[in-house]
């Protein structure tokens, strides 16, 4: 589920827990990040650089891949 990162950070601060932010460069990394988050039932921020997003097909594709 995609949510606003600002909301996630507010909840983390209120709950006094850390929030991991992970860079991804391809589908395999994205799947690994999401699998780990799902296994532990924790929220994560997935981010990418402009170059990596271009390599993967653009930001819209990156969003679709994560969804």
mmCIF file of the N, C-alpha and C atoms, coordinates in Angstrom:
data_MODEL
# 
_entry.id   MODEL 
# 
loop_
_atom_site.group_PDB 
_atom_site.id 
_atom_site.type_symbol 
_atom_site.label_atom_id 
_atom_site.label_alt_id 
_atom_site.label_comp_id 
_atom_site.label_asym_id 
_atom_site.label_entity_id 
_atom_site.label_seq_id 
_atom_site.pdbx_PDB_ins_code 
_atom_site.Cartn_x 
_atom_site.Cartn_y 
_atom_site.Cartn_z 
_atom_site.occupancy 
_atom_site.B_iso_or_equiv 
_atom_site.pdbx_formal_charge 
_atom_site.auth_seq_id 
_atom_site.auth_comp_id 
_atom_site.auth_asym_id 
_atom_site.auth_atom_id 
_atom_site.pdbx_PDB_model_num 
ATOM 1   N N  . UNK A 1 1  ? 0.844  -1.163  0.000   1.00 0.00 ? 1  UNK A N  1 
ATOM 2   C CA . UNK A 1 1  ? 0.000  0.000   0.000   1.00 0.00 ? 1  UNK A CA 1 
ATOM 3   C C  . UNK A 1 1  ? 0.893  1.230   0.000   1.00 0.00 ? 1  UNK A C  1 
ATOM 4   N N  . UNK A 1 2  ? 0.659  2.147   -0.906  1.00 0.00 ? 2  UNK A N  1 
ATOM 5   C CA . UNK A 1 2  ? 1.411  3.391   -0.953  1.00 0.00 ? 2  UNK A CA 1 
ATOM 6   C C  . UNK A 1 2  ? 0.752  4.423   -0.054  1.00 0.00 ? 2  UNK A C  1 
ATOM 7   N N  . UNK A 1 3  ? 1.563  5.087   0.761   1.00 0.00 ? 3  UNK A N  1 
ATOM 8   C CA . UNK A 1 3  ? 1.066  6.147   1.632   1.00 0.00 ? 3  UNK A CA 1 
ATOM 9   C C  . UNK A 1 3  ? 2.040  7.315   1.589   1.00 0.00 ? 3  UNK A C  1 
ATOM 10  N N  . UNK A 1 4  ? 1.628  8.426   2.134   1.00 0.00 ? 4  UNK A N  1 
ATOM 11  C CA . UNK A 1 4  ? 2.443  9.622   2.182   1.00 0.00 ? 4  UNK A CA 1 
ATOM 12  C C  . UNK A 1 4  ? 3.591  9.427   3.180   1.00 0.00 ? 4  UNK A C  1 
ATOM 13  N N  . UNK A 1 5  ? 4.821  9.698   2.752   1.00 0.00 ? 5  UNK A N  1 
ATOM 14  C CA . UNK A 1 5  ? 5.985  9.509   3.620   1.00 0.00 ? 5  UNK A CA 1 
ATOM 15  C C  . UNK A 1 5  ? 5.938  10.436  4.832   1.00 0.00 ? 5  UNK A C  1 
ATOM 16  N N  . UNK A 1 6  ? 5.403  11.635  4.667   1.00 0.00 ? 6  UNK A N  1 
ATOM 17  C CA . UNK A 1 6  ? 5.314  12.556  5.806   1.00 0.00 ? 6  UNK A CA 1 
ATOM 18  C C  . UNK A 1 6  ? 4.438  11.960  6.907   1.00 0.00 ? 6  UNK A C  1 
ATOM 19  N N  . UNK A 1 7  ? 3.341  11.320  6.523   1.00 0.00 ? 7  UNK A N  1 
ATOM 20  C CA . UNK A 1 7  ? 2.472  10.666  7.510   1.00 0.00 ? 7  UNK A CA 1 
ATOM 21  C C  . UNK A 1 7  ? 3.199  9.516   8.195   1.00 0.00 ? 7  UNK A C  1 
ATOM 22  N N  . UNK A 1 8  ? 3.962  8.754   7.409   1.00 0.00 ? 8  UNK A N  1 
ATOM 23  C CA . UNK A 1 8  ? 4.723  7.646   7.990   1.00 0.00 ? 8  UNK A CA 1 
ATOM 24  C C  . UNK A 1 8  ? 5.732  8.160   9.018   1.00 0.00 ? 8  UNK A C  1 
ATOM 25  N N  . UNK A 1 9  ? 6.405  9.248   8.690   1.00 0.00 ? 9  UNK A N  1 
ATOM 26  C CA . UNK A 1 9  ? 7.404  9.805   9.595   1.00 0.00 ? 9  UNK A CA 1 
ATOM 27  C C  . UNK A 1 9  ? 6.783  10.355  10.873  1.00 0.00 ? 9  UNK A C  1 
ATOM 28  N N  . UNK A 1 10 ? 5.611  10.973  10.763  1.00 0.00 ? 10 UNK A N  1 
ATOM 29  C CA . UNK A 1 10 ? 4.905  11.467  11.946  1.00 0.00 ? 10 UNK A CA 1 
ATOM 30  C C  . UNK A 1 10 ? 4.530  10.315  12.872  1.00 0.00 ? 10 UNK A C  1 
ATOM 31  N N  . UNK A 1 11 ? 4.037  9.219   12.289  1.00 0.00 ? 11 UNK A N  1 
ATOM 32  C CA . UNK A 1 11 ? 3.670  8.054   13.103  1.00 0.00 ? 11 UNK A CA 1 
ATOM 33  C C  . UNK A 1 11 ? 4.896  7.430   13.754  1.00 0.00 ? 11 UNK A C  1 
ATOM 34  N N  . UNK A 1 12 ? 6.004  7.375   13.019  1.00 0.00 ? 12 UNK A N  1 
ATOM 35  C CA . UNK A 1 12 ? 7.237  6.818   13.574  1.00 0.00 ? 12 UNK A CA 1 
ATOM 36  C C  . UNK A 1 12 ? 7.734  7.672   14.736  1.00 0.00 ? 12 UNK A C  1 
ATOM 37  N N  . UNK A 1 13 ? 7.671  8.972   14.575  1.00 0.00 ? 13 UNK A N  1 
ATOM 38  C CA . UNK A 1 13 ? 8.107  9.860   15.656  1.00 0.00 ? 13 UNK A CA 1 
ATOM 39  C C  . UNK A 1 13 ? 7.209  9.703   16.879  1.00 0.00 ? 13 UNK A C  1 
ATOM 40  N N  . UNK A 1 14 ? 5.910  9.672   16.652  1.00 0.00 ? 14 UNK A N  1 
ATOM 41  C CA . UNK A 1 14 ? 4.962  9.520   17.759  1.00 0.00 ? 14 UNK A CA 1 
ATOM 42  C C  . UNK A 1 14 ? 5.138  8.172   18.449  1.00 0.00 ? 14 UNK A C  1 
ATOM 43  N N  . UNK A 1 15 ? 5.413  7.132   17.664  1.00 0.00 ? 15 UNK A N  1 
ATOM 44  C CA . UNK A 1 15 ? 5.579  5.795   18.216  1.00 0.00 ? 15 UNK A CA 1 
ATOM 45  C C  . UNK A 1 15 ? 6.995  5.497   18.674  1.00 0.00 ? 15 UNK A C  1 
ATOM 46  N N  . UNK A 1 16 ? 7.900  6.461   18.463  1.00 0.00 ? 16 UNK A N  1 
ATOM 47  C CA . UNK A 1 16 ? 9.299  6.337   18.877  1.00 0.00 ? 16 UNK A CA 1 
ATOM 48  C C  . UNK A 1 16 ? 9.986  5.113   18.264  1.00 0.00 ? 16 UNK A C  1 
ATOM 49  N N  . UNK A 1 17 ? 9.806  4.949   16.942  1.00 0.00 ? 17 UNK A N  1 
ATOM 50  C CA . UNK A 1 17 ? 10.498 3.886   16.231  1.00 0.00 ? 17 UNK A CA 1 
ATOM 51  C C  . UNK A 1 17 ? 11.136 4.432   14.969  1.00 0.00 ? 17 UNK A C  1 
ATOM 52  N N  . UNK A 1 18 ? 12.137 3.732   14.490  1.00 0.00 ? 18 UNK A N  1 
ATOM 53  C CA . UNK A 1 18 ? 12.830 4.134   13.269  1.00 0.00 ? 18 UNK A CA 1 
ATOM 54  C C  . UNK A 1 18 ? 12.061 3.687   12.036  1.00 0.00 ? 18 UNK A C  1 
ATOM 55  N N  . UNK A 1 19 ? 12.329 4.354   10.949  1.00 0.00 ? 19 UNK A N  1 
ATOM 56  C CA . UNK A 1 19 ? 11.678 4.036   9.686   1.00 0.00 ? 19 UNK A CA 1 
ATOM 57  C C  . UNK A 1 19 ? 12.762 3.900   8.628   1.00 0.00 ? 19 UNK A C  1 
ATOM 58  N N  . UNK A 1 20 ? 12.903 2.706   8.079   1.00 0.00 ? 20 UNK A N  1 
ATOM 59  C CA . UNK A 1 20 ? 13.939 2.462   7.083   1.00 0.00 ? 20 UNK A CA 1 
ATOM 60  C C  . UNK A 1 20 ? 13.588 3.052   5.730   1.00 0.00 ? 20 UNK A C  1 
ATOM 61  N N  . UNK A 1 21 ? 14.599 3.629   5.084   1.00 0.00 ? 21 UNK A N  1 
ATOM 62  C CA . UNK A 1 21 ? 14.445 4.136   3.718   1.00 0.00 ? 21 UNK A CA 1 
ATOM 63  C C  . UNK A 1 21 ? 15.507 3.448   2.870   1.00 0.00 ? 21 UNK A C  1 
ATOM 64  N N  . UNK A 1 22 ? 15.092 2.782   1.817   1.00 0.00 ? 22 UNK A N  1 
ATOM 65  C CA . UNK A 1 22 ? 15.992 1.954   1.018   1.00 0.00 ? 22 UNK A CA 1 
ATOM 66  C C  . UNK A 1 22 ? 15.968 2.381   -0.439  1.00 0.00 ? 22 UNK A C  1 
ATOM 67  N N  . UNK A 1 23 ? 17.146 2.510   -1.022  1.00 0.00 ? 23 UNK A N  1 
ATOM 68  C CA . UNK A 1 23 ? 17.262 2.814   -2.446  1.00 0.00 ? 23 UNK A CA 1 
ATOM 69  C C  . UNK A 1 23 ? 17.078 1.537   -3.252  1.00 0.00 ? 23 UNK A C  1 
ATOM 70  N N  . UNK A 1 24 ? 16.414 1.667   -4.377  1.00 0.00 ? 24 UNK A N  1 
ATOM 71  C CA . UNK A 1 24 ? 16.271 0.525   -5.274  1.00 0.00 ? 24 UNK A CA 1 
ATOM 72  C C  . UNK A 1 24 ? 16.740 0.911   -6.667  1.00 0.00 ? 24 UNK A C  1 
ATOM 73  N N  . UNK A 1 25 ? 17.295 -0.065  -7.354  1.00 0.00 ? 25 UNK A N  1 
ATOM 74  C CA . UNK A 1 25 ? 17.792 0.154   -8.709  1.00 0.00 ? 25 UNK A CA 1 
ATOM 75  C C  . UNK A 1 25 ? 17.175 -0.792  -9.724  1.00 0.00 ? 25 UNK A C  1 
ATOM 76  N N  . UNK A 1 26 ? 16.380 -1.753  -9.249  1.00 0.00 ? 26 UNK A N  1 
ATOM 77  C CA . UNK A 1 26 ? 15.785 -2.701  -10.179 1.00 0.00 ? 26 UNK A CA 1 
ATOM 78  C C  . UNK A 1 26 ? 14.669 -3.486  -9.489  1.00 0.00 ? 26 UNK A C  1 
ATOM 79  N N  . UNK A 1 27 ? 14.002 -4.313  -10.258 1.00 0.00 ? 27 UNK A N  1 
ATOM 80  C CA . UNK A 1 27 ? 12.882 -5.103  -9.735  1.00 0.00 ? 27 UNK A CA 1 
ATOM 81  C C  . UNK A 1 27 ? 13.324 -6.055  -8.630  1.00 0.00 ? 27 UNK A C  1 
ATOM 82  N N  . UNK A 1 28 ? 14.480 -6.666  -8.777  1.00 0.00 ? 28 UNK A N  1 
ATOM 83  C CA . UNK A 1 28 ? 14.937 -7.640  -7.790  1.00 0.00 ? 28 UNK A CA 1 
ATOM 84  C C  . UNK A 1 28 ? 15.145 -6.986  -6.425  1.00 0.00 ? 28 UNK A C  1 
ATOM 85  N N  . UNK A 1 29 ? 15.775 -5.832  -6.402  1.00 0.00 ? 29 UNK A N  1 
ATOM 86  C CA . UNK A 1 29 ? 15.982 -5.118  -5.137  1.00 0.00 ? 29 UNK A CA 1 
ATOM 87  C C  . UNK A 1 29 ? 14.641 -4.713  -4.542  1.00 0.00 ? 29 UNK A C  1 
ATOM 88  N N  . UNK A 1 30 ? 13.748 -4.224  -5.379  1.00 0.00 ? 30 UNK A N  1 
ATOM 89  C CA . UNK A 1 30 ? 12.431 -3.795  -4.909  1.00 0.00 ? 30 UNK A CA 1 
ATOM 90  C C  . UNK A 1 30 ? 11.684 -4.961  -4.286  1.00 0.00 ? 30 UNK A C  1 
ATOM 91  N N  . UNK A 1 31 ? 11.712 -6.097  -4.943  1.00 0.00 ? 31 UNK A N  1 
ATOM 92  C CA . UNK A 1 31 ? 11.023 -7.288  -4.403  1.00 0.00 ? 31 UNK A CA 1 
ATOM 93  C C  . UNK A 1 31 ? 11.619 -7.702  -3.066  1.00 0.00 ? 31 UNK A C  1 
ATOM 94  N N  . UNK A 1 32 ? 12.940 -7.634  -2.934  1.00 0.00 ? 32 UNK A N  1 
ATOM 95  C CA . UNK A 1 32 ? 13.600 -8.010  -1.681  1.00 0.00 ? 32 UNK A CA 1 
ATOM 96  C C  . UNK A 1 32 ? 13.223 -7.051  -0.549  1.00 0.00 ? 32 UNK A C  1 
ATOM 97  N N  . UNK A 1 33 ? 13.207 -5.764  -0.835  1.00 0.00 ? 33 UNK A N  1 
ATOM 98  C CA . UNK A 1 33 ? 12.821 -4.768  0.175   1.00 0.00 ? 33 UNK A CA 1 
ATOM 99  C C  . UNK A 1 33 ? 11.385 -5.017  0.631   1.00 0.00 ? 33 UNK A C  1 
ATOM 100 N N  . UNK A 1 34 ? 10.492 -5.193  -0.330  1.00 0.00 ? 34 UNK A N  1 
ATOM 101 C CA . UNK A 1 34 ? 9.083  -5.404  0.009   1.00 0.00 ? 34 UNK A CA 1 
ATOM 102 C C  . UNK A 1 34 ? 8.857  -6.728  0.730   1.00 0.00 ? 34 UNK A C  1 
ATOM 103 N N  . UNK A 1 35 ? 9.574  -7.765  0.339   1.00 0.00 ? 35 UNK A N  1 
ATOM 104 C CA . UNK A 1 35 ? 9.428  -9.064  1.013   1.00 0.00 ? 35 UNK A CA 1 
ATOM 105 C C  . UNK A 1 35 ? 9.874  -8.966  2.468   1.00 0.00 ? 35 UNK A C  1 
ATOM 106 N N  . UNK A 1 36 ? 10.981 -8.291  2.711   1.00 0.00 ? 36 UNK A N  1 
ATOM 107 C CA . UNK A 1 36 ? 11.454 -8.122  4.083   1.00 0.00 ? 36 UNK A CA 1 
ATOM 108 C C  . UNK A 1 36 ? 10.482 -7.309  4.919   1.00 0.00 ? 36 UNK A C  1 
ATOM 109 N N  . UNK A 1 37 ? 9.964  -6.230  4.347   1.00 0.00 ? 37 UNK A N  1 
ATOM 110 C CA . UNK A 1 37 ? 9.000  -5.400  5.073   1.00 0.00 ? 37 UNK A CA 1 
ATOM 111 C C  . UNK A 1 37 ? 7.727  -6.179  5.373   1.00 0.00 ? 37 UNK A C  1 
ATOM 112 N N  . UNK A 1 38 ? 7.283  -6.964  4.405   1.00 0.00 ? 38 UNK A N  1 
ATOM 113 C CA . UNK A 1 38 ? 6.065  -7.754  4.610   1.00 0.00 ? 38 UNK A CA 1 
ATOM 114 C C  . UNK A 1 38 ? 6.291  -8.843  5.660   1.00 0.00 ? 38 UNK A C  1 
ATOM 115 N N  . UNK A 1 39 ? 7.434  -9.496  5.606   1.00 0.00 ? 39 UNK A N  1 
ATOM 116 C CA . UNK A 1 39 ? 7.732  -10.551 6.574   1.00 0.00 ? 39 UNK A CA 1 
ATOM 117 C C  . UNK A 1 39 ? 7.755  -10.017 8.004   1.00 0.00 ? 39 UNK A C  1 
ATOM 118 N N  . UNK A 1 40 ? 8.308  -8.818  8.168   1.00 0.00 ? 40 UNK A N  1 
ATOM 119 C CA . UNK A 1 40 ? 8.406  -8.217  9.500   1.00 0.00 ? 40 UNK A CA 1 
ATOM 120 C C  . UNK A 1 40 ? 7.207  -7.338  9.844   1.00 0.00 ? 40 UNK A C  1 
ATOM 121 N N  . UNK A 1 41 ? 6.321  -7.137  8.867   1.00 0.00 ? 41 UNK A N  1 
ATOM 122 C CA . UNK A 1 41 ? 5.134  -6.294  9.031   1.00 0.00 ? 41 UNK A CA 1 
ATOM 123 C C  . UNK A 1 41 ? 5.518  -4.887  9.489   1.00 0.00 ? 41 UNK A C  1 
ATOM 124 N N  . UNK A 1 42 ? 6.464  -4.278  8.744   1.00 0.00 ? 42 UNK A N  1 
ATOM 125 C CA . UNK A 1 42 ? 6.937  -2.939  9.069   1.00 0.00 ? 42 UNK A CA 1 
ATOM 126 C C  . UNK A 1 42 ? 6.802  -2.024  7.853   1.00 0.00 ? 42 UNK A C  1 
ATOM 127 N N  . UNK A 1 43 ? 6.627  -0.739  8.096   1.00 0.00 ? 43 UNK A N  1 
ATOM 128 C CA . UNK A 1 43 ? 6.602  0.212   6.981   1.00 0.00 ? 43 UNK A CA 1 
ATOM 129 C C  . UNK A 1 43 ? 8.018  0.519   6.515   1.00 0.00 ? 43 UNK A C  1 
ATOM 130 N N  . UNK A 1 44 ? 8.180  0.804   5.251   1.00 0.00 ? 44 UNK A N  1 
ATOM 131 C CA . UNK A 1 44 ? 9.469  1.211   4.696   1.00 0.00 ? 44 UNK A CA 1 
ATOM 132 C C  . UNK A 1 44 ? 9.239  2.306   3.662   1.00 0.00 ? 44 UNK A C  1 
ATOM 133 N N  . UNK A 1 45 ? 10.281 3.082   3.441   1.00 0.00 ? 45 UNK A N  1 
ATOM 134 C CA . UNK A 1 45 ? 10.285 4.049   2.357   1.00 0.00 ? 45 UNK A CA 1 
ATOM 135 C C  . UNK A 1 45 ? 11.180 3.475   1.273   1.00 0.00 ? 45 UNK A C  1 
ATOM 136 N N  . UNK A 1 46 ? 10.664 3.397   0.062   1.00 0.00 ? 46 UNK A N  1 
ATOM 137 C CA . UNK A 1 46 ? 11.469 2.946   -1.072  1.00 0.00 ? 46 UNK A CA 1 
ATOM 138 C C  . UNK A 1 46 ? 11.749 4.164   -1.933  1.00 0.00 ? 46 UNK A C  1 
ATOM 139 N N  . UNK A 1 47 ? 13.025 4.385   -2.191  1.00 0.00 ? 47 UNK A N  1 
ATOM 140 C CA . UNK A 1 47 ? 13.417 5.560   -2.962  1.00 0.00 ? 47 UNK A CA 1 
ATOM 141 C C  . UNK A 1 47 ? 14.343 5.146   -4.098  1.00 0.00 ? 47 UNK A C  1 
ATOM 142 N N  . UNK A 1 48 ? 14.484 6.036   -5.059  1.00 0.00 ? 48 UNK A N  1 
ATOM 143 C CA . UNK A 1 48 ? 15.361 5.771   -6.190  1.00 0.00 ? 48 UNK A CA 1 
ATOM 144 C C  . UNK A 1 48 ? 15.941 7.084   -6.689  1.00 0.00 ? 48 UNK A C  1 
ATOM 145 N N  . UNK A 1 49 ? 17.066 7.001   -7.341  1.00 0.00 ? 49 UNK A N  1 
ATOM 146 C CA . UNK A 1 49 ? 17.666 8.201   -7.917  1.00 0.00 ? 49 UNK A CA 1 
ATOM 147 C C  . UNK A 1 49 ? 17.026 8.489   -9.267  1.00 0.00 ? 49 UNK A C  1 
ATOM 148 N N  . UNK A 1 50 ? 17.255 9.693   -9.770  1.00 0.00 ? 50 UNK A N  1 
ATOM 149 C CA . UNK A 1 50 ? 16.720 10.048  -11.085 1.00 0.00 ? 50 UNK A CA 1 
ATOM 150 C C  . UNK A 1 50 ? 17.292 9.124   -12.162 1.00 0.00 ? 50 UNK A C  1 
ATOM 151 N N  . UNK A 1 51 ? 18.591 8.824   -12.061 1.00 0.00 ? 51 UNK A N  1 
ATOM 152 C CA . UNK A 1 51 ? 19.225 7.954   -13.049 1.00 0.00 ? 51 UNK A CA 1 
ATOM 153 C C  . UNK A 1 51 ? 18.658 6.546   -13.027 1.00 0.00 ? 51 UNK A C  1 
ATOM 154 N N  . UNK A 1 52 ? 18.468 6.003   -11.821 1.00 0.00 ? 52 UNK A N  1 
ATOM 155 C CA . UNK A 1 52 ? 17.914 4.657   -11.707 1.00 0.00 ? 52 UNK A CA 1 
ATOM 156 C C  . UNK A 1 52 ? 16.474 4.618   -12.205 1.00 0.00 ? 52 UNK A C  1 
ATOM 157 N N  . UNK A 1 53 ? 15.702 5.654   -11.870 1.00 0.00 ? 53 UNK A N  1 
ATOM 158 C CA . UNK A 1 53 ? 14.310 5.699   -12.336 1.00 0.00 ? 53 UNK A CA 1 
ATOM 159 C C  . UNK A 1 53 ? 14.263 5.740   -13.860 1.00 0.00 ? 53 UNK A C  1 
ATOM 160 N N  . UNK A 1 54 ? 15.151 6.523   -14.459 1.00 0.00 ? 54 UNK A N  1 
ATOM 161 C CA . UNK A 1 54 ? 15.203 6.582   -15.921 1.00 0.00 ? 54 UNK A CA 1 
ATOM 162 C C  . UNK A 1 54 ? 15.562 5.216   -16.495 1.00 0.00 ? 54 UNK A C  1 
ATOM 163 N N  . UNK A 1 55 ? 16.536 4.547   -15.883 1.00 0.00 ? 55 UNK A N  1 
ATOM 164 C CA . UNK A 1 55 ? 16.963 3.214   -16.324 1.00 0.00 ? 55 UNK A CA 1 
ATOM 165 C C  . UNK A 1 55 ? 15.816 2.208   -16.239 1.00 0.00 ? 55 UNK A C  1 
ATOM 166 N N  . UNK A 1 56 ? 15.001 2.342   -15.180 1.00 0.00 ? 56 UNK A N  1 
ATOM 167 C CA . UNK A 1 56 ? 13.900 1.400   -14.971 1.00 0.00 ? 56 UNK A CA 1 
ATOM 168 C C  . UNK A 1 56 ? 12.657 1.755   -15.777 1.00 0.00 ? 56 UNK A C  1 
ATOM 169 N N  . UNK A 1 57 ? 12.643 2.886   -16.466 1.00 0.00 ? 57 UNK A N  1 
ATOM 170 C CA . UNK A 1 57 ? 11.500 3.226   -17.301 1.00 0.00 ? 57 UNK A CA 1 
ATOM 171 C C  . UNK A 1 57 ? 10.711 4.429   -16.839 1.00 0.00 ? 57 UNK A C  1 
ATOM 172 N N  . UNK A 1 58 ? 11.219 5.177   -15.872 1.00 0.00 ? 58 UNK A N  1 
ATOM 173 C CA . UNK A 1 58 ? 10.543 6.378   -15.405 1.00 0.00 ? 58 UNK A CA 1 
ATOM 174 C C  . UNK A 1 58 ? 9.876  6.188   -14.052 1.00 0.00 ? 58 UNK A C  1 
ATOM 175 N N  . UNK A 1 59 ? 9.541  7.315   -13.433 1.00 0.00 ? 59 UNK A N  1 
ATOM 176 C CA . UNK A 1 59 ? 8.948  7.270   -12.098 1.00 0.00 ? 59 UNK A CA 1 
ATOM 177 C C  . UNK A 1 59 ? 7.595  6.573   -12.077 1.00 0.00 ? 59 UNK A C  1 
ATOM 178 N N  . UNK A 1 60 ? 6.817  6.736   -13.132 1.00 0.00 ? 60 UNK A N  1 
ATOM 179 C CA . UNK A 1 60 ? 5.505  6.088   -13.166 1.00 0.00 ? 60 UNK A CA 1 
ATOM 180 C C  . UNK A 1 60 ? 5.657  4.570   -13.130 1.00 0.00 ? 60 UNK A C  1 
ATOM 181 N N  . UNK A 1 61 ? 6.644  4.067   -13.866 1.00 0.00 ? 61 UNK A N  1 
ATOM 182 C CA . UNK A 1 61 ? 6.883  2.624   -13.859 1.00 0.00 ? 61 UNK A CA 1 
ATOM 183 C C  . UNK A 1 61 ? 7.343  2.181   -12.475 1.00 0.00 ? 61 UNK A C  1 
ATOM 184 N N  . UNK A 1 62 ? 8.222  2.967   -11.847 1.00 0.00 ? 62 UNK A N  1 
ATOM 185 C CA . UNK A 1 62 ? 8.701  2.621   -10.511 1.00 0.00 ? 62 UNK A CA 1 
ATOM 186 C C  . UNK A 1 62 ? 7.528  2.514   -9.527  1.00 0.00 ? 62 UNK A C  1 
ATOM 187 N N  . UNK A 1 63 ? 6.607  3.465   -9.612  1.00 0.00 ? 63 UNK A N  1 
ATOM 188 C CA . UNK A 1 63 ? 5.444  3.414   -8.739  1.00 0.00 ? 63 UNK A CA 1 
ATOM 189 C C  . UNK A 1 63 ? 4.606  2.171   -9.014  1.00 0.00 ? 63 UNK A C  1 
ATOM 190 N N  . UNK A 1 64 ? 4.376  1.876   -10.264 1.00 0.00 ? 64 UNK A N  1 
ATOM 191 C CA . UNK A 1 64 ? 3.605  0.687   -10.642 1.00 0.00 ? 64 UNK A CA 1 
ATOM 192 C C  . UNK A 1 64 ? 4.290  -0.578  -10.150 1.00 0.00 ? 64 UNK A C  1 
ATOM 193 N N  . UNK A 1 65 ? 5.601  -0.626  -10.272 1.00 0.00 ? 65 UNK A N  1 
ATOM 194 C CA . UNK A 1 65 ? 6.364  -1.795  -9.825  1.00 0.00 ? 65 UNK A CA 1 
ATOM 195 C C  . UNK A 1 65 ? 6.175  -2.022  -8.331  1.00 0.00 ? 65 UNK A C  1 
ATOM 196 N N  . UNK A 1 66 ? 6.172  -0.967  -7.560  1.00 0.00 ? 66 UNK A N  1 
ATOM 197 C CA . UNK A 1 66 ? 6.024  -1.093  -6.106  1.00 0.00 ? 66 UNK A CA 1 
ATOM 198 C C  . UNK A 1 66 ? 4.601  -1.475  -5.740  1.00 0.00 ? 66 UNK A C  1 
ATOM 199 N N  . UNK A 1 67 ? 3.635  -0.902  -6.452  1.00 0.00 ? 67 UNK A N  1 
ATOM 200 C CA . UNK A 1 67 ? 2.231  -1.243  -6.167  1.00 0.00 ? 67 UNK A CA 1 
ATOM 201 C C  . UNK A 1 67 ? 1.979  -2.701  -6.472  1.00 0.00 ? 67 UNK A C  1 
# 
